[in-house]
Structures are given as C-alpha cells and as structure tokens.
Amino acid sequence: MKIFLSRLLTPFLAAFFCYALFAAPAHAGLVSTDQVAAPQQSERERVKALIARPEVASKLQTLGVPPQDAQARVDALTDAEVASLAAKIDSLPAAGALGTTEWLLIIIAILLLVIAL
C-alpha cells in the first residue's frame, strides 16, 4: 500500500514543484485613467478608420448612410459597444479567404474528379 501511494503521488508532487519553480510573481500597482482609456480610444479610432476607407464609405453611401453620420454614430457608441464592434472587425476574414464551406466544396469537387478518372 505504501509503495502504491508513493508511485501515485510522486508524479503529482514533481509536477507541482516544477510549476511552483516557474510561476511568475504577481505585480500590483496603481493604474491611471489615461492607461485605461487609451485602449478604448484606439479601438474607437480603428472603427473610425474602417469607416473612412473609400470602399466602406461608398458602400455606406449606397445603403443611405452618409460618412459624416457614420462617424457621428461611432462617436455616440458606448465603450462596450466599440469594443464589441472592434472584436467583430478583428474576427472577419480577409478578402479572398475561403471559409469552411468553400474548402469542403473544393475537396468534394477534387474527389469527384479523381473518382471519375
């Protein structure tokens, strides 16, 4: 029984001590308002920069939203809404990127061609 417990506990204790050696110390300090507000302002500026792009501005214009109104609407967003919108912008695929559905269709087409030959 003693050998069983020692064989069972030895790997866990070794892992625990290895983790304890590499754990980084925590640092605490005061944070100024500028440090907190800066990331939110940069996200707001990123959204404004996206709206200012010519292709986005022209698409907004065709949808009936003048670029000045779009900028005013971005200014009226809360910080949480701006952060959410910026996160959605970051998650969008780049132009020309294929999604999962497109890749599956391409693979199926290639398989059908190979089988047909």
C-alpha positions in Angstrom: 0.0 0.0 0.0 2.8 2.4 0.8 4.6 1.7 -2.5 1.3 2.2 -4.3 0.8 5.7 -2.7 4.4 6.7 -3.3 4.1 5.7 -7.0 0.8 7.6 -7.3 1.9 10.8 -5.5 5.4 11.1 -6.9 4.5 12.4 -10.4 1.9 14.8 -9.0 4.4 16.2 -6.4 7.1 16.5 -9.1 4.7 18.4 -11.4 3.6 20.7 -8.5 7.2 21.6 -7.6 8.2 22.2 -11.2 5.2 24.5 -11.6 6.0 26.3 -8.4 9.5 27.0 -9.6 8.4 28.6 -12.9 5.4 30.6 -11.6 5.9 34.3 -12.2 5.5 36.7 -9.3 2.5 39.0 -9.4 2.9 42.7 -9.6 0.3 45.2 -8.4 0.3 48.9 -8.9 -2.0 51.9 -9.5 -3.4 52.4 -12.9 -4.0 55.9 -14.3 -7.1 56.9 -16.2 -5.1 57.5 -19.3 -3.8 54.0 -19.3 -7.3 52.6 -19.1 -8.8 55.0 -21.6 -6.1 54.6 -24.2 -7.1 51.1 -25.5 -10.7 52.2 -25.8 -9.7 55.3 -27.7 -7.5 53.2 -30.0 -10.4 50.8 -30.7 -12.7 53.8 -31.5 -10.0 55.1 -33.9 -9.8 51.7 -35.6 -13.5 51.7 -36.2 -13.4 55.2 -37.5 -10.5 54.3 -39.8 -12.5 51.4 -41.2 -15.5 53.7 -41.9 -13.2 56.2 -43.5 -11.9 53.7 -46.1 -13.1 54.5 -49.6 -14.8 51.1 -50.3 -16.6 51.1 -46.9 -17.6 54.8 -47.3 -19.0 54.1 -50.8 -20.9 51.0 -49.5 -22.4 53.0 -46.7 -23.4 55.8 -49.1 -25.2 53.2 -51.3 -27.0 52.0 -48.2 -28.1 55.6 -47.5 -25.7 56.4 -44.6 -23.6 59.5 -45.3 -20.0 59.1 -44.0 -20.5 62.1 -41.5 -23.5 60.3 -40.0 -21.5 57.1 -39.7 -18.7 59.0 -37.9 -21.2 60.6 -35.5 -22.8 57.2 -34.8 -19.4 55.8 -33.9 -18.8 58.7 -31.6 -22.2 58.0 -29.9 -21.3 54.3 -29.2 -20.5 53.3 -25.6 -17.1 51.9 -24.9 -18.5 48.4 -24.6 -20.2 48.7 -28.0 -17.0 49.9 -29.6 -15.0 47.1 -28.1 -17.6 44.6 -29.3 -17.5 46.1 -32.8 -13.7 46.1 -32.9 -13.7 42.5 -31.9 -16.1 41.6 -34.7 -13.9 43.5 -37.1 -10.8 41.5 -36.0 -12.7 38.2 -36.4 -13.7 38.9 -40.0 -11.8 37.0 -42.7 -9.6 39.0 -45.0 -10.7 39.4 -48.6 -10.2 36.3 -50.6 -10.1 34.0 -47.5 -12.0 30.8 -48.0 -14.4 29.6 -45.3 -15.0 26.0 -44.2 -17.9 25.5 -46.6 -15.8 26.6 -49.6 -13.0 24.3 -48.7 -15.4 21.4 -48.3 -16.8 22.1 -51.8 -13.4 22.3 -53.3 -12.3 19.0 -51.7 -15.5 17.2 -52.8 -15.0 18.5 -56.4 -11.4 17.2 -56.4 -12.6 13.8 -55.1 -15.3 13.6 -57.7 -12.7 14.4 -60.4 -10.3 11.8 -59.1 -13.0 9.1 -58.9 -14.3 10.0 -62.4 -10.8 9.5 -63.9 
